[in-house]
Amino acid sequence: MTEAVPSYLSPTGQEIVFLLLGAVAVGSALLVVTTRQLVHAALWLVVCFGALAGCYLVLTAEFVAWVQVLIYVGAVVVLLLFGIMLTRAPIGRSADLDSGNRLVSALVALATAAILVTVVIDGFRTAYTPLTPGPGAAKELGASIFATWVLPFEALSVLLLAALIGAIVLSRTDIPGGSPPDQTGDSAGNSGRRQTGGSSAPDQTGGH
């Protein structure tokens, strides 16, 4: 007795949720590349990554979903926002960022999407798998990381801590070895003192 193959015309609840999350991911990704405000693009990127994490949860890959949230949403996007704030980059609309190649880029994007969708549909048209927790679940991966690979995991933690401390030192100006102060202000102050005739050294011409 052969098992009945599910039909596209009668999707299950998990498949409907997966399709909705996929639509949110695609829509937010389009807003990332079409908005002209850098902060808005970063926030839409958070929505896109969150929808992808939801797709992983539906596929019973909860470990990959939480890694998606922690690494991409909690690290990459936050790093982008901190980079914008620390460099004081313009966050408003910038007309000079538009190269004028919207039509060419849209055609290339549509062609690439059509090729990918065709390949996926042709290769996995009749491939179905039960959505049950498997080897990619958090329990199995956590046991492997903290048992077999505990030393490399701790070494990576120390490396990331050292990189964080180095970034703090480089961004602080009151720590020896940090970023030098603004040279324009110092040069302006020195030129002002020269113009007024002020000097910190004693007068060598008179007063013995």
Disulfide bonds with the S-S distance in Angstrom:
none
